[in-house]
């Protein structure tokens, strides 16, 4: 009986040892003198957020740049940083939009907890800029715009308490048109607050921009229209909204569109050569149909008022899958005298003259002068330019189009004409005054002589 009890004790001791070894981690079963390896979790920092689609986002830690990332097509960005030092940190984010305007830095003071992933999300502040002149005459329109996260709600607040609301488009772009009629003469500041349904945090505020409302325009020394521009250095280049730089265009044509100073003459250049012009409307929007004869093509733009032009805009490169030169043989080509793509301060009593030079074969040119009249011309010379003339009946701004057709080839070119009232009437008036002044003494002397010799 005692032997049985001893065997039971031994069996229970063996069973207990087995269970103990099974429950002990493998690392603890190392041989004496061998160190046990323990994995400690990394201290990591993850920065995510929303900016304008395609924007370049700069991430800083304690004011030092630690990364520059590009937001995707939705405006989302993310970056993971490993092996971080725990403790209090100042993390900031900032983006630069497609016009190289920088947003205000969004700064957050955070505490990095050791041995864990610390994730923080940002909604970046919107960019903002004055898109019209900073001095606006009452009756004009102040334009303010910028970029934020796509499909965001942006609210513009003026220093007088006025508020305006808009929504960004798929590119994150927004724009406000502020009529000056309801604003008193004086200085104004404006800020923009953006909020997004994709981000659950607080709204973010932009930097401040300033403009001025005046009652009467400041007269410029050169006599140009001062309510639009006083100094040519103030004239900004136009901005291209569509298409974007690097776009691949199916076919041979597309619509170029953008914004500028209201009523400006927008001139575009094709591979450095002037290729057409069009007037922006009263809100500064402009568009022009463009047909490519080669690919790729580099386009740039300038804005002009009364013959004064801005610097060239940033260029865009477009790739066309089927430009005219690839689908037509022989290539049809008509060359216009370059300076005749735009006319400034053209008097209505002076013929507007398009000088056209046909360089290959023959064709038909149809000119739409923009005032409701059309003119067709068949005869051409391959050696000297052929002039097409037109008289405008009233002063104004006209967008014209030249359609050239040669066999199966047909494409358009655009020009713009700014006409002013004729000086002929005023010159004749002063000539009449001079004649009256000169004849008055003669008439007086003749009358006196008639009285003297009258019997």
Steps between C-alpha positions, in 0.01 A plus 500: 500500500783735581667412172182599313490832681865572407430423135198734507713781646766450234236500227342820628839672526585403140160622381547832677845546342363434152222749547748760630732457203209525255384828655850653508594723195765360270725796566503409873613147424843612384807339642666677791728783387315560164327850491126511440397710191207732566338707211408854608235681282628799295397860571348612169335817369238497224390829342194493274262762372332690222633774273422614146519210250852464362643758743852473641472454878790583731514329843715649776601380845609777737524733197736270308377347174483123529305419182338641186217292356254548216128474571311258279214587264259522793737720703590227753858455619670273755854446627637261766809581705665225708757505781366822649600643836208504746389823660336833414538602134383787278379353168403736216369449148478743209428469127586694185225519236539490121558877494784467754293672771573352841243431767534600863684239707265273693678436832412242762682439831486126559639246743667196346432202721784245521484161334181569302371648172407866548265608217389859437275635223504853357265706286737754348414870487378627162712725282360841408597780262350811340417409142399850388672833557558584865335840435140463380287790381141499630297322237776249437546151638763376743606141438649279770589135450726213596515128573393263775400135527267386223128537566562720803274777625687831509371816664653839428474765770565870438618740767160678486320180604382395154510127431492296181488121457620277216604139437829384354497302177669165434835679468448672834457840332260766627431860399289786636363792296435789739294788352630833626167684477402391849837580655599840638816670381797384708745220575387141546660178615371152423558152642367162393390215727481148356326191634474154346262212555799266463666648807336496840718767660448873528487738206825663390568864416705646214744785500368858464484696173421869454333717237362853472173646370529850349224729373680636192786353301849637538596664171801336340767707330475301179125559467411132513175380653590552865199318638655180369871560546712788623846355477596233248708332770173427684363294210529131595537227239190295423441171675418182308221293654481232232665287374768428758869483424600164351146408391458245221228618259314246289478635146634832369308771690401616846354803679749722681342689788607709795458827683670840502436867562146578373479606133869430440625390160640148543778415256631146477828376363562166330857378548604859562319643194186714534206294376177676598312720744159541662335741747416396854148585613398747773569232765845421364408162349632411155499199270628424153479198272842369409600265217843341511706459184781320682564317825616554768429873515604757762249779566543819702276802549507875570233753593490842332314825569525793256809345345676448835560132569590289801788261521437157353317246713646167599505281190303178459599207281224308323524170316251441215443147373401611147627849413431630149854428385453129569170438328528721188743477212597742366469720808280805448653815635404865506721760668365826639706808566576455868427850630156485344367248747407785732399862439499767772334844491398450137305805377163423344587718198813292434488170316586196705733304276587132520807413296478139390775302332417160352808278487369178353257461210170685510199515724207701628514745791182599684535790744247555778573854617309457825246775426255283309669537161689236305737526209626228270818516296620262232794665326840456659863554422771264614761777486344814650238541776143557392310760703143453621354833622198588711353817656329468838199730539517554877752494782527181701683173550465233234610136490556388142571165337676396179396163358737360241392210277725319254372172365435274799685733733314761704606685814435827678712786624376774735568873523362789706441867423462787748339794316468857625292799391635685197698820556382635168196677646695673769772602254243645257337686786822671600577573135161670469571707812835610357339601170231700681761677712708582195205623295346716774753790473478491121123523511514780757746706287287452188191618684678807635628590156149464361364746755784749439453523126123478499354820337 
